[in-house]
């Protein structure tokens, strides 16, 4: 695999490490299909003969810890440094107690199948580390863990992730570290923890930015650039910028991600948690979570090779959709037309647009859940990859909103391709919960370059009352976020401007140099954003500037709280002239940070 080093590694003095040797010669599916009916072998065959496919490994305590450990280690040997490969895995643990260590590599989804996190106990570690990259965790992308109780024998759970590495609905019986282990102890960058309890202390270490939502901590220590806590019990007090903690006591409105469960009688279901308002803490720590279950018999269980036509026929019959691990090459979009539909991906299920098509189209309806999918441009120019609604609407969905969980877009990196907009939200009241929309800055040869992986905008929001928790949008070539809807709310924003701008004239519109990362339309009268960081890493030594990171109307109802800009490029790179509109900054030509406590109606609070 030929990989272009990311500029973030060069700046931090970390070379891209060679891939570690694999343990054995396990290929996708080969080790798990030999005896699928045997209780001593993990397989994708669930209760009642349900077939999840070869890359869903279902573990039962009766299999024995040593056998389970061998299979988990074999998957990690493939996935540890497999950043742009096509292999995908889900490691599913039935209720019970296990004495194993689970290293979580790329495209690996670790999940418990109980109704409560405490139903699946891992006496061991569930770990993301960065030794594959010499201790640098800034590329620990595309992995997940959920619905587990983790009891680390040394008292320390390590989850040193970057973007697209969420942990949800977990109970950590000990402390939790968010940065890589020695040797190296380099950076980690951009994690997300939700609906989880850490009994001990969370240690942020070198983690650059982080969002905790609806968690409970024994305590928290450490900070770097931008640490945001929403509805989190035990969070540090508001103190931005020193230390840079943004703390909001309650989460205004949210629904937790649906998850797969296995009942005592052996039937699989997907549990859909209830909508909560003005909440703090988890859904489950005080008893069974509110919500409802959908039997898996009401799902179309899709496998790679299924066409959009096959999937859409199932959705039209009233079924929900479970996407098993793999890469789905689609020539037309999946269409969601029924309120309340659940589309749930396992193992970082990846949808590829191969004919300049969109990938998921959701009608202007309520109650839809789209969760755990990677959307990839695999043709020249898809107008949009994921769209909710079709044009501005007056229909309100506040009582039963559509929620998008763990949505990732990728333009370049694994395959060359382009997409004008990655996510477009036209419907009202949509909730976004953990997005990473990425125009690649590194990847396989021939997949990255100013004209090779073109992409204008990460997310275009036209609907009103859209709420975003954890919005990471990186390297797009024009406005990276455009927010046209009223009463938008945004909690935690992370951004990098495009690294690879070839000349200033290639990145200018009108008399303005560059594009703001976060643009609130001039017509908007009500918008609030909390905890924002925008960084520049212009890496061609071409003296590239953007005039501002955030661009908003000067009106009392548009309020930005706790925002920052950072320059990471070298002395010839360029920088960011202003933080927001014509206020704050600059940061340029070498490392620099500028913090602002607030901005509204043309007035900055520093």
N, C-alpha and C positions, 0 to 999 in steps of 0.2 A: 504494500500500500504506500503510495507516494503522497505525503502530506505537506502542505505549505504551512510553515510555522506561523502562528498568530503573532501579531505585533506585541500583544500583551506579554508573551513569553520573552521576546527579545528585550523589551523594556525592563523586565524584572530579572534579567540575567539568567533565564532558564531556557536551555535548549530543549527542543522537542526530543524526548527520549525514544530510542528504538523500542519497538514492541517487544515485550518480554516473551520468552519462548512459551508455547502452549504446553499444557500438561496432557499428554496423550494426543489423540487425533480425532477428537469428537467433532462431527459435523452436525448441522441442524437436523434434528429428528433421529439420527442414526442410533443413538444409545437408548432411546426411550420407547421404541416401537417393537422391540424383539418379543416381549411377552406382556402385552398391555393388560391382560386379564390377571396377571399375577399380583397378589397383594404386596409382594416384596419389591416390586419395581414401580417407580413412579411413571405415570403416563398421563395422557390427556383424556383418558376415559373416566368419566365421573359416574355418579349414581345413576342406576337405570340404563347403563350403556351409553350415556350421553358422551359424544365425542367432541372434545375441545381441540383436537389436533395434537400433533407430536410435540409441539413446542410449549404446551402447557403441562408442566410437571406437577402432579398432585401428590402430596406427601401425607402419610398417615403414621402416627407414632408406632404402629405395629411393624413398620418396615425396618425399624432399627436405626439408631443414630448413625452408625458407621456407614451404612448403605446410603442414607440420605446425604451425609457429609460428602461422600464420594461424588454423588451426582451434582450437588451444589458446586463443588470445587471444579468439576468438569465444565460446567456452564461458565464459571468465572474465567477459566483458562481461555475460553473462546472470546469472552466479552470484555476482559479487563482493559484492553487497548483498542477495541474494535470500533473506533469512533464513527466510521462511515460505512460499516458493513451492512449486510442485509439480514443478518440473523436477529431474531427477536425471541424473547423467552418470558414466560410467566411462571414463577415458583409459588405454588399455592399450598398452604398448610391447613389441613383439616384441624378442627378443634382438638386440643391436647397439649402435651408438654414435650419439647424437643431439646436435646442437648447438642446443639450444632452452632457453628459460626457461619454466617452468610455474608460473603463479600459480594457486593452489588456492583456489577459492571455495566457497561453501556447496554441500553435497550433491554434491561432486566427489571421486571416488575415483581416484587415480593409482596405477597398478600396473605393475610389470615382469612379463613373462611367462617369465622364465628360471628355471632350476633354482637358481641362485645370484643374490644381489643384483648381483654383478659382471658378470652376463651382459647387463644393460641399463645402459649408461653414459649419464648425462645430463651433458654438458659445458655446464653452465648451472645455474640455480637451480630448486629446487622449493620454492616460497615460500608461506607464510601470513603476511600482514601485516595491518594494520588501518587503512589510509588511508581506507577507506570509512566509518569511524567516527572520523575525526579522530585516528588514532593510538591508539585505545583497543581493545585486543584481548580484552576480557572477554566479548565476544559472538562470538568466532571459533569457532563450534560446527560440528558435523556435516560433517566432511570427513576424508580419510585419504590416506596414501601408504604404499606398501609395495614391497619386493622390488626396490629400485633402488640403483645406485651413483651418487651425486651428486658432481660435481666442480665446485664453484662457481669461476668464473674469478677472482673477487676474494678467494677463500679463505674466504668466510663464507656459510654456509647459514642462512636465517632461517625459524623455525617458531614463530610467535608465536600460539599457540592457547589456547583455553579448553577446556572439557570437550568430549568427543566429537570430538576431533581427533587421533587416534593416528597415530604413525609406527611402522612395524614393519619389521623385516628390511631395514634400510637400511645402506649404507656411505657415510659422509660423508667425503670426502677433503678435509678442511679443518677449519675451526672451525664451531661451530653456536651461533646466537643464539636465545634463547627469548622475546625481547621485541620489540615493534614498532620499526620504523625511524623516524627523523625524517621529517617534522615530527610532533611529538606525544610519541613515546616514552612512551605511557601504559602502563597495566597490561595484562598478559596473565594468564591464570588457569586453571590446572588441566590440564596436559598429561600425556601418557603416551608413553613411548618403550620399545620392547621388541625384543630380539633384533637389536640394531643396534650398529654400530661407528662411533665418531667419532674419526678419526685425530688431530685436534687438540683444542682446548679447547671445552668446553660453557660458554657464558656465560648464566647464568640471568637477569641483569638484573632487570626488574620482574616476572618470572614469580612469582606469589604462592605456588603450590604445584605440586608435580611428583612424578611417580613414574617412576623408571627401573628396569626389570626385565630382567635378563640382557643387559646391554649391556657394551660395552668403550669406555672413554674414554681419550684421551691425558691429559686433566686436566679439572677442573671448577672454575669460579669463580662466586661469588655465592650469595645466599640471600635469602629473604624471610620467609615464615611457616612453611612445612612442606614440606621436601624429603626424599623417601624414596628409598632405593636398596636394591634387593633383588637379590642375585646379580650385582652390577655390578662389573666389573673397572675399576680406576681411579677409583672413587667416593671422595669425601672421607671421612675417618674420622668415626665416630660422635661427635657433639658437641652434641646437643640439650640446651638450647635456644639456645646461643650459639656458633656459628651453629646454626640449627635443622635439623641433618642427622640423620636416622635411617638407619643403615646396617646392613643384615643381609647377611652375607657370602655366604650360599647361599640359593637358592630351594628351599624344601622339596619341592614337587611341582608340575610344570607341563607342559603340552603347548602348543606354539606353534600359532598360528592356521593353519588350512588355507589354501592359496593356489593360484591358477590358474597353470598352466604350459603352454608350447607346446614340444613336442619338435622336434628337428631334422627329423624326417620329416613334421612338420606336424600332428600330432595333439595335441589339447588333453587335459589331465588336471588333476585336483585333487590336490595333494600334501598328505598328512596327516602332520605331524611326529610323532615318537615321544614317549611320555611320558618325562620326565626327573625324577630325584630328586636333591636336594642338589647343584644345578647352579650354575655361575657362568659368565658370558659367553654367547656366542651358540651357535646350533646349527650354523652354517655356516662360521665363520671358519677352522676347521681342516680343512675338506673337506666333502664332501657330507653334508647333514643326514640323520640316520636317520629312517626313516618309510616310508610306502608311497604309491603313486599309484593313483588311481581314474580310469579313462578317462571322459571327459566323455560318452561314449555311455551310461554308466550313470546319468546325471543327467537329470531332467526340467528343461529350461531354461524357466522360467516367465517370462511377460511380464504387465505390468499388464492387467487384464481377466480373467486366469485366476481361477476361483473356488476356494474351499477344496475343493470336491468334486473338481474336476479335479486339483488338486495331491495330494489324499489318495488318489485312484485310482492315481496314479503311485507314491506312496510305498508303497502296499499291494502294488504289483507288484515291490517291491524296489529301486526307483530312489532315488537321492539327489535333492537339490533345489538348483538354482541359481536365485536370484532376480535377474533383470536389473533395471536401474534403473527406478524409477517408484513410483507409489503404488498399492497393492493394497487395494481396498475389500472387506473380508471380512465375511460374515454369520455365519460359523461358524469354528472353529479349524482350523489345520493340525495334523494328528495324526501324531506320530512314534512308531512302535510297534516298529521294528526296531533291535536293537543295532547300533552302528557307523554309523548314518545321519549324513550330512553335509548340513546346510542352510547354504548360503553365499550371502550377499547381496553384490551389486555395486552401487556407486553409491549407498550409503545407501538401499537398498530399504526402502520404508516400508509397513508393514502397518497398516491402519486397521480398528478394531472398530466396525462401523456398527450392530450390533443388540444392544448390551449383551453381547456375546460375548467369550470369550477369543480370543487370536490364535494362540498356539502351545501345544500340550499334548504333553508328552513322557512316555511311560510310564516306570515304574521299571525302567529298563534302563541298560546301560553303554555307553561308547564313543561317545556321540553328540556331535557338534559343531554348535553353532548359532553363526553368526558374521555380524557386519556387518548388523544389522537395526535399524530404528527402529520401535518399537511405539507406536501412537498411539490414544488414546481418542477416538472420533468418534461416541459416543452417550452417553446419560445416565449409565449406571452399569454398567460391566463389573466383575464381582467380582474378576477377575484378568486380566492381559494375557498373561503367560508363566508356565507352571507345569511343573515337572519332578517327576514322581511324583504320587501321589494318596493322601495320608495318610501317617502315620509308618510306617516300614518297617524291618525287620531285615536286609534284603538289603544286602550289602556290594559296592561297586564300586571298591574301592581299586586293583585291578590294571588296571582299564580305566574310568576315571571319565568321566562326561559333563563337557564343558567348554563354557562360554559365553563367547564373545569379542565385544567391542565391541557390547554390548547397550545400547540406548538406549530409554527410555520417555519419552513426552511427553503430558502432560495439559494441554490448552489451548495457546494460543500461535498455532497455525495454524488449528485448529478448536475449537469448544467441545465439551467432553465430560468424562466422569468415570470413574474406576476406583478401586475400593476399595483394591486391592493391585496394584502393577505387576508384581512378580516374586515368585513363591512357589516355594521349593525344599523339597520333601518328601523327595526321594531323598537317600541318603547319598553322601558323597565327591565331591560336585559341586565343580568349580573355576570360579570367576568371574574373568574376565580383562578388566578395563576396562569398568565400568558407568557410565552417567550416567542416572539416573532423575530426571525433572524435572517437577514441577508448575510450570507456567509462571508467571513473575512479570511478563512483558511479552509482547506479541504483537499480533495483529490485533484491531481493535475487536470487542468482544462475545465474546471468547474467554477473558478473564481476569477473575477476581473470586472472592471468598470462596465464593459459592454458584454460580458459573458453571463453574468447573473443579475440582469437589470430588475429593479424593484423600486417603485416610487414611494409607497406608503405602507406602513405596517398595519395600522388600524384606522378606519374611517367610521366615525360614530355620528350618525344622523338622528338616531332616536333620542327621545327625551327620557330623563330620569334613569340613565344608564349608570351603573355602579361598577367600578373596577377595583379589585383587590389583587395587587401584584401584577403590574403591567411592565414587562421588559420588552423593549423594541430597539433593535440594533441595526445600524449600518445601512438603512434605506437611503435612497438617493434624493428624495425631496422631503416634504414634511413627513416625519415618521409617525406622528399621531395627529390626526385632524379631528377635532371635536366640534361638531355643528349643533348637536342637540342641547336643549336646555336642561338645567338642574342635574348636570352630570356631577358625579362624585368619584374621586380617584384617590386610592390609598396605596402608596408606594409606587414610584415610577423609577425605572432604571434604563439608561440609554447610553449607547455609544454612537457617535456620528460615524459616517462611513470612513474607513481607514484609507481607502484607495482612490481618493479624489485626485485625478491626474494633474489638473490645472485649476486655478481659481476661476477662469472663464467657463470651465465646464460645470461649475457649481455656483452659479449666480442667476438670480431672477430679478429683472428690473434693475434697480440700483442697489439691491441687497446682496451681500455676500452670503452664500450658503443658505440653509433652511433651518428654521427652528425645529428642534426635536419634538416639541409639544405645542401645537397650534390650536388655540381656542378661537373660533370664528368671531369676526368683528360684531356680528349680530347677536351673539349670546349675552344674556343679561344675568345668568345665574349659573355659576360653576365653582366648585371647590376642589382643591387638590392638596394632598398632604404627603410630605416625605418624598422629595423628588431629587434624583441625581442624574446629571448628564455629563458625559465625559468625551473628550476628543483625543484620538490617537492617530493623527494624520501621519502616515508612515512613509511617504514618498519624498520627504524633504523638499516639498514644493511650496512652502509658505502659504498654506491653506487656512482661511479664516471663515468662521460663521459669525454673523453679526450678533446673534442672540441664541440662547438655548430654548427659551420659552417665550412665546408670543401670544399676548392676551389683550382683550379690550380693556381699556381703562374705565371701569364702571364699578360701583360699590359692591355689586353682587358676585363679582368674579374675584375670588380670594385664593391665593397660593400661600401655603404655610410650610415652612421648613424645606427650602430648596437650595441646591448647590450645583456648582460646576467644577470640573476637575480637568486639568490638562496633564496628559501623560506622554505626549510626544516629545521628541528631542528639540534641540535649539533651532532647527531649520524647519520644523513641522508646521508651525502656525499656532492657532488657538481659537478661543471663544472670546469675542469682544465684550459682550454684555451677558449677564445672567438672564434677565427677563426684560423684555422690551428694550429700553435704553438705560436700564439701571443695573448696577453691579458689574464687577469684573474690572479688567480682563484677567484671563488666565491664558498664558501663551509661552511657547518656546522653552519647554522644560516643565518639570512637575510644579503644579500650582493648584490650590483649592480656594474657592470663594464661596462663603456661606451667606445665606440671607434668611432671616427668620420669617419674613412675610412680605406680601405685595398685594395691594388692592388699590384701584382707582388712581393709579399713577404714583402711589406712595410706597416706598420700600422701607422695610424695617430690618436693620442690619444688626 
